[in-house]
Amino acid sequence: MASQRTAPTLRHVLCQQKPTIRCKSKLNRNSRNAFWPELDVVTIWRDFNLANLNESYGHILDADDPQHPLDLPQVEILQGVETKVDRDIGHLIGWNDALMQQTLPVAKTRLGICQESNLTYRYSTPDKSFIARLPNARSASQVAHVIGLDNPLEPVLVVGLERLSSKWTSMKLLAKLPEPIGEITLPVRQLGHLCQISGTRYGYIQTEEELVACCFSDSDAGNERNLTVAIMPIPWTKHGLNMLTTELALWWLCMIAMSPNHSRRIQKEQDMVKINEWECLRHDAGTIVMRHQYSNFEKSMNGATPSIAFTNLGPTSPGVVVNQDLVFTPQGPTSPGVVINQDHSADSVEPKDPNNLHSPAALENWDCLSNSADPNAWYNMDNWVNFSIPNSPNMLSMNRVSDSDSNHNTKHQ
């Protein structure tokens, strides 16, 4: 008989049901500052979803670890909380902070990352007994929440901002995509400014109704101070082990910010590695595995889903970067692997033997680039590309066989 679970996992701790928080305010004006960066483009951070979180960090969230016992949070402390001014959101920020203090060190230890530094936490309390400030800002910039490391060179992981839902909601912002202007952009512009001066691209806005995860990147529009941002709203009411909760979202932001493989500073969008990208590796024993670019979690190629295809992977081939929604192919021993977005479509070339697509003769130089979980897509001749033909396309858009909106994915992490 399987032994019963005796202690909660990280996922249990981060997925509890919370009381509803009532906004009693009629305030509707946001702070403004002409120095805050403008937002050239706002997009939905579609990669920031539960499936990608589970793929990359599920092994940490669901692990039983007797050496690091966890306690379920006492949600009763939020019972009866009401908000009238922005600083009252500090009750929710304090909740976030307490859960991060319990869960982040455990995950950090399990992954063996940032071992030379300790985690730091600061948040502004509702009674103003403590005001959080960015540790590396030239001016005394106040923030609602800052999670970081005691590393004087890069001390900030994630920045949090508080806002009454009477003043701002993501729904109003989303209604104006992709180029919102005016009052509705002010909290995001303020958060972008805080992220710029603190050296991180990850931040969040907390209201009574939601946590809005944000990833900023430098704009391509010409003004070096302007930003683009990808956002993903997570409702406060989300709970349960099969949901992306507000606590899980904040935990995930901190984990990708701590990744030793990539800088967390704001960069051009094309220079940022997506949060669902994988690297294909061949171990000394000949085993081929996929390694996640942020968590370093490895999984066997045998466990790859039908949406992933690998081609021409030989002993002399260079490393291949794999995005769960895309296909990346090495180009031989003398040229690096290429990164090809699914938005780039190409005409396919038909196999010589269309009546027997899976015969060795037909498939010797052919690969199916299907992005569909439907097995019938693998028998569609339009899904096959010959990589041995010079100037043959390296990527085939699979929008013809998949109704998913993955081709709208941004390059944000």
C-alpha positions as CSV (number, residue, x, y, z in Angstrom):
1,M,0.0,0.0,0.0
2,A,1.3,3.4,-0.9
3,S,2.3,5.5,2.1
4,Q,0.1,8.5,2.7
5,R,1.4,12.1,2.5
6,T,2.3,13.4,6.0
7,A,3.5,16.9,5.1
8,P,2.4,19.5,2.6
9,T,4.5,20.1,-0.5
10,L,5.4,23.6,-1.8
11,R,2.4,23.4,-4.1
12,H,0.1,22.7,-1.2
13,V,1.4,25.8,0.6
14,L,1.1,28.0,-2.4
15,C,-2.4,26.9,-3.5
16,Q,-4.6,27.6,-0.5
17,Q,-8.1,29.2,-0.7
18,K,-8.0,32.8,0.6
19,P,-10.8,35.0,1.8
20,T,-12.3,37.6,-0.5
21,I,-10.9,41.1,0.1
22,R,-13.4,44.0,-0.1
23,C,-12.5,47.3,-1.6
24,K,-14.3,50.1,0.3
25,S,-12.7,52.9,-1.6
26,K,-14.0,55.2,-4.3
27,L,-10.6,56.6,-5.1
28,N,-9.9,56.5,-8.8
29,R,-6.8,58.6,-9.5
30,N,-3.3,57.1,-9.8
31,S,0.1,58.7,-9.0
32,R,1.9,60.1,-12.0
33,N,5.4,61.2,-12.9
34,A,6.6,62.5,-16.2
35,F,9.9,60.7,-15.7
36,W,8.3,57.2,-15.8
37,P,9.0,55.4,-19.0
38,E,6.3,55.2,-21.7
39,L,4.9,51.8,-22.7
40,D,5.3,51.4,-26.5
41,V,3.6,47.9,-26.5
42,V,1.7,45.9,-24.0
43,T,1.1,42.2,-24.7
44,I,-0.3,39.2,-22.9
45,W,2.4,37.0,-21.4
46,R,0.9,33.8,-22.8
47,D,3.9,31.6,-21.8
48,F,3.2,32.4,-18.1
49,N,0.8,29.5,-17.6
50,L,0.5,26.5,-15.3
51,A,1.5,24.0,-18.0
52,N,4.9,25.7,-18.4
53,L,5.4,26.1,-14.7
54,N,4.7,22.4,-14.1
55,E,7.1,21.4,-17.0
56,S,10.0,23.3,-15.5
57,Y,9.5,23.5,-11.8
58,G,6.8,20.8,-11.0
59,H,9.5,18.5,-9.7
60,I,10.3,21.1,-7.0
61,L,6.7,22.0,-6.2
62,D,5.6,18.4,-5.7
63,A,8.6,16.9,-4.0
64,D,8.2,15.3,-0.5
65,D,11.1,16.6,1.6
66,P,11.2,15.5,5.2
67,Q,14.3,17.6,5.8
68,H,12.4,20.8,5.0
69,P,9.0,20.5,6.7
70,L,6.4,23.0,5.6
71,D,3.4,24.5,7.4
72,L,0.1,25.4,5.6
73,P,-0.5,29.2,5.8
74,Q,-3.0,30.5,8.2
75,V,-5.5,32.1,5.9
76,E,-7.6,33.4,8.8
77,I,-5.3,36.4,9.1
78,L,-6.8,37.8,5.9
79,Q,-10.4,37.3,7.2
80,G,-12.2,40.7,7.4
81,V,-9.5,42.7,5.6
82,E,-10.9,45.7,3.8
83,T,-9.1,48.3,1.8
84,K,-9.7,52.1,1.7
85,V,-6.3,53.4,0.6
86,D,-3.4,51.9,-1.3
87,R,-1.4,51.0,1.8
88,D,-4.1,48.7,2.9
89,I,-3.1,46.4,0.1
90,G,0.0,45.9,2.4
91,H,-2.1,43.2,4.2
92,L,-2.0,41.2,0.9
93,I,1.7,42.1,0.3
94,G,2.5,40.9,3.8
95,W,0.7,37.6,3.0
96,N,2.8,37.2,-0.1
97,D,6.0,38.0,1.8
98,A,5.3,35.4,4.5
99,L,4.7,32.6,1.9
100,M,7.8,33.6,-0.1
101,Q,9.9,33.5,3.1
102,Q,8.7,29.9,3.8
103,T,8.9,28.5,0.2
104,L,11.7,30.3,-1.7
105,P,14.6,29.1,0.6
106,V,13.4,25.5,0.2
107,A,13.3,25.7,-3.6
108,K,16.6,27.5,-3.7
109,T,18.3,24.8,-1.6
110,R,16.7,22.0,-3.7
111,L,18.0,23.5,-6.9
112,G,21.4,24.5,-5.5
113,I,21.2,28.0,-6.9
114,C,22.5,31.3,-5.6
115,Q,24.2,29.4,-2.7
116,E,26.6,32.3,-2.2
117,S,23.7,34.6,-1.2
118,N,20.8,34.7,1.2
119,L,17.3,35.8,0.2
120,T,16.1,39.2,1.4
121,Y,12.5,40.5,1.9
122,R,11.1,43.9,2.4
123,Y,7.5,45.2,2.3
124,S,5.7,48.3,3.3
125,T,3.3,47.6,6.2
126,P,-0.2,49.1,6.2
127,D,0.5,51.0,9.5
128,K,3.6,52.6,8.0
129,S,5.8,51.0,10.7
130,F,8.2,50.0,7.9
131,I,8.6,51.5,4.5
132,A,10.3,49.3,1.9
133,R,12.9,50.9,-0.3
134,L,15.0,49.6,-3.2
135,P,18.4,48.8,-1.9
136,N,20.3,49.9,-5.0
137,A,18.4,53.0,-6.1
138,R,20.1,56.3,-6.1
139,S,17.0,58.0,-4.7
140,A,15.0,56.7,-1.8
141,S,12.4,55.0,-4.0
142,Q,9.5,53.5,-2.0
143,V,8.0,50.2,-3.0
144,A,5.3,47.9,-1.7
145,H,7.5,44.8,-1.9
146,V,11.0,43.9,-2.9
147,I,12.4,40.3,-2.9
148,G,16.1,40.0,-3.5
149,L,19.5,38.6,-2.5
150,D,22.2,40.0,-0.2
151,N,24.3,40.5,-3.3
152,P,25.5,44.1,-3.6
153,L,25.9,43.9,-7.3
154,E,22.4,42.4,-8.2
155,P,20.3,42.7,-5.0
156,V,16.8,42.7,-6.5
157,L,14.8,39.8,-7.9
158,V,11.2,41.0,-8.1
159,V,9.5,44.3,-7.3
160,G,5.9,44.6,-6.1
161,L,3.5,47.5,-6.4
162,E,0.2,48.0,-4.6
163,R,-2.9,49.5,-6.0
164,L,-6.6,49.7,-5.1
165,S,-8.9,48.0,-7.6
166,S,-11.0,51.1,-7.6
167,K,-8.0,52.9,-9.2
168,W,-6.8,50.2,-11.6
169,T,-7.6,46.7,-13.0
170,S,-5.8,44.7,-15.6
171,M,-9.2,44.3,-17.5
172,K,-9.3,48.0,-18.4
173,L,-5.7,47.8,-19.6
174,L,-6.3,44.6,-21.6
175,A,-9.2,46.3,-23.4
176,K,-6.8,48.9,-24.8
177,L,-4.1,46.5,-26.2
178,P,-1.6,46.6,-27.8
179,E,-0.9,50.3,-27.3
180,P,-2.9,51.7,-24.3
181,I,-2.3,55.3,-23.2
182,G,-3.4,57.6,-20.4
183,E,-4.4,56.9,-16.9
184,I,-4.8,53.1,-17.3
185,T,-1.0,52.8,-18.0
186,L,0.3,54.7,-15.0
187,P,0.7,51.8,-12.4
188,V,2.5,49.7,-15.1
189,R,4.7,52.7,-16.0
190,Q,5.5,53.2,-12.4
191,L,6.4,49.5,-11.9
192,G,8.5,49.7,-15.1
193,H,10.5,52.6,-13.6
194,L,11.1,50.7,-10.4
195,C,12.3,47.7,-12.3
196,Q,14.6,49.9,-14.4
197,I,16.4,51.4,-11.5
198,S,16.5,48.1,-9.5
199,G,18.0,46.0,-12.3
200,T,15.3,43.4,-12.8
201,R,12.7,42.9,-15.5
202,Y,10.3,41.1,-13.2
203,G,7.6,42.8,-11.2
204,Y,4.0,42.5,-10.1
205,I,1.0,44.7,-9.2
206,Q,-1.2,43.6,-6.4
207,T,-4.8,44.6,-6.0
208,E,-7.7,43.1,-4.0
209,E,-8.8,41.3,-7.1
210,E,-5.6,40.0,-8.7
211,L,-1.9,39.8,-9.0
212,V,-0.6,40.9,-12.4
213,A,2.8,39.4,-13.3
214,C,4.9,41.7,-15.5
215,C,8.0,41.1,-17.6
216,F,9.6,44.3,-19.1
217,S,11.9,44.6,-22.1
218,D,13.6,47.5,-23.8
219,S,11.6,49.1,-26.6
220,D,12.6,48.9,-30.2
221,A,10.8,52.1,-31.1
222,G,13.9,54.3,-30.7
223,N,13.5,55.9,-27.3
224,E,15.9,54.1,-25.1
225,R,13.9,54.8,-21.9
226,N,10.6,53.4,-23.3
227,L,9.6,49.9,-22.5
228,T,7.4,47.1,-23.7
229,V,5.8,44.8,-21.2
230,A,4.1,41.4,-21.2
231,I,1.5,40.9,-18.4
232,M,-0.5,38.0,-17.1
233,P,-3.3,38.7,-14.5
234,I,-3.9,36.0,-11.9
235,P,-7.2,36.3,-10.0
236,W,-6.9,36.5,-6.2
237,T,-9.7,33.8,-5.9
238,K,-7.7,31.1,-7.7
239,H,-6.9,28.1,-5.5
240,G,-6.4,24.4,-5.7
241,L,-3.6,22.1,-6.8
242,N,-4.6,22.4,-10.5
243,M,-4.6,26.2,-10.6
244,L,-2.1,28.9,-11.1
245,T,-2.6,30.9,-8.0
246,T,-1.3,34.4,-7.1
247,E,1.2,32.8,-4.7
248,L,2.5,30.3,-7.3
249,A,2.8,33.2,-9.8
250,L,5.0,35.3,-7.5
251,W,7.0,32.2,-6.5
252,W,7.6,31.5,-10.2
253,L,8.8,35.0,-10.9
254,C,11.3,34.7,-8.1
255,M,12.6,31.4,-9.3
256,I,13.2,32.5,-12.9
257,A,14.8,35.7,-11.6
258,M,17.2,33.5,-9.5
259,S,18.2,31.3,-12.5
260,P,22.0,31.2,-12.7
261,N,21.9,30.8,-16.5
262,H,20.4,34.2,-17.5
263,S,20.6,37.8,-16.6
264,R,17.4,39.2,-15.1
265,R,18.1,42.7,-16.2
266,I,15.8,44.4,-18.7
267,Q,17.0,43.7,-22.3
268,K,15.7,43.8,-25.8
269,E,13.0,41.3,-26.4
270,Q,15.0,39.3,-28.9
271,D,17.8,38.8,-26.4
272,M,15.6,37.3,-23.7
273,V,15.2,33.6,-23.4
274,K,11.6,32.5,-23.1
275,I,10.4,30.7,-20.0
276,N,9.4,27.6,-21.9
277,E,12.7,27.1,-23.8
278,W,14.6,23.8,-23.5
279,E,18.1,22.8,-24.6
280,C,18.7,19.4,-26.2
281,L,21.8,17.6,-24.8
282,R,23.6,14.4,-25.4
283,H,25.2,12.9,-22.3
284,D,28.4,10.9,-22.4
285,A,26.4,7.6,-22.2
286,G,24.7,8.6,-25.4
287,T,21.4,9.5,-23.7
288,I,19.6,12.5,-25.3
289,V,17.8,14.7,-22.8
290,M,16.0,18.1,-22.8
291,R,17.2,20.6,-20.2
292,H,15.0,23.5,-19.2
293,Q,16.8,26.8,-19.7
294,Y,15.9,28.3,-16.3
295,S,15.4,25.4,-13.9
296,N,18.0,23.0,-15.4
297,F,15.4,20.2,-15.0
298,E,16.2,17.4,-17.4
299,K,13.7,15.0,-19.0
300,S,14.3,12.1,-21.4
301,M,13.6,12.4,-25.0
302,N,11.5,9.3,-24.6
303,G,9.1,11.4,-22.6
304,A,8.8,14.2,-25.2
305,T,5.3,15.2,-26.2
306,P,4.2,14.9,-29.8
307,S,4.4,18.6,-30.1
308,I,8.2,18.5,-30.0
309,A,10.4,17.2,-32.9
310,F,14.1,17.0,-33.1
311,T,16.1,16.6,-36.3
312,N,19.6,15.6,-37.5
313,L,20.9,15.3,-34.0
314,G,24.3,13.6,-34.5
315,P,27.4,13.3,-32.3
316,T,29.0,16.3,-33.9
317,S,25.9,18.5,-33.9
318,P,26.0,21.6,-31.6
319,G,23.5,22.1,-28.8
320,V,19.9,22.7,-29.8
321,V,17.6,25.1,-28.1
322,V,14.0,23.8,-27.9
323,N,10.9,25.8,-27.1
324,Q,7.9,23.7,-26.2
325,D,5.8,25.3,-29.0
326,L,8.6,25.5,-31.6
327,V,11.1,23.3,-33.4
328,F,14.8,24.1,-33.5
329,T,17.3,22.2,-35.8
330,P,21.1,22.1,-35.7
331,Q,22.7,23.0,-39.0
332,G,25.8,20.8,-38.9
333,P,29.1,20.8,-37.0
334,T,30.3,24.1,-38.2
335,S,27.2,26.3,-37.7
336,P,25.3,27.0,-34.5
337,G,21.7,25.9,-33.8
338,V,19.1,28.3,-35.1
339,V,16.2,29.7,-33.3
340,I,13.1,29.9,-35.5
341,N,9.8,31.3,-34.4
342,Q,6.6,29.6,-35.4
343,D,5.5,32.8,-37.0
344,H,8.0,32.1,-39.8
345,S,6.1,29.9,-42.2
346,A,7.6,28.0,-45.2
347,D,6.4,25.9,-48.1
348,S,6.9,22.2,-47.5
349,V,8.4,19.7,-49.9
350,E,6.7,16.4,-50.5
351,P,8.4,13.0,-49.8
352,K,9.2,10.8,-52.8
353,D,6.8,8.1,-51.6
354,P,3.7,9.8,-50.4
355,N,1.9,6.5,-50.1
356,N,4.3,5.3,-47.4
357,L,5.4,8.3,-45.4
358,H,7.1,6.2,-42.7
359,S,9.1,4.0,-45.0
360,P,12.9,4.3,-44.4
361,A,13.5,5.4,-48.0
362,A,11.0,8.2,-47.7
363,L,12.0,9.4,-44.3
364,E,15.8,9.1,-44.5
365,N,16.2,12.8,-45.0
366,W,12.8,13.9,-43.9
367,D,11.3,15.1,-40.6
368,C,7.8,15.9,-39.4
369,L,7.5,19.2,-37.8
370,S,4.0,18.8,-36.5
371,N,3.0,21.0,-33.6
372,S,-0.3,19.2,-33.2
373,A,-1.1,16.5,-30.7
374,D,-3.4,14.9,-33.3
375,P,-1.6,11.8,-34.6
376,N,-3.3,12.3,-38.0
377,A,-1.2,15.5,-38.5
378,W,1.9,13.3,-38.7
379,Y,0.4,11.7,-41.9
380,N,-0.2,15.0,-43.6
381,M,2.4,15.5,-46.3
382,D,2.3,19.2,-45.8
383,N,4.0,18.7,-42.4
384,W,7.3,17.2,-43.8
385,V,10.4,19.1,-44.6
386,N,13.7,17.8,-46.2
387,F,16.6,19.2,-44.3
388,S,19.2,17.7,-46.6
389,I,18.2,20.0,-49.5
390,P,20.3,23.2,-49.7
391,N,18.2,26.3,-48.7
392,S,15.4,24.1,-47.6
393,P,13.3,25.8,-44.9
394,N,14.2,25.0,-41.3
395,M,10.8,25.6,-39.9
396,L,7.3,24.8,-41.0
397,S,4.4,26.8,-39.6
398,M,1.9,24.4,-38.1
399,N,-1.0,26.7,-38.0
400,R,-2.6,24.6,-40.7
401,V,-2.8,21.6,-38.4
402,S,-3.2,23.3,-35.0
403,D,-5.9,25.7,-33.8
404,S,-3.8,26.8,-30.9
405,D,-2.8,30.5,-30.6
406,S,0.8,29.6,-29.9
407,N,1.9,31.6,-32.9
408,H,0.9,34.7,-30.9
409,N,3.4,33.9,-28.2
410,T,5.7,36.8,-27.3
411,K,9.4,36.4,-26.8
412,H,9.2,37.5,-23.2
413,Q,10.2,35.2,-20.6
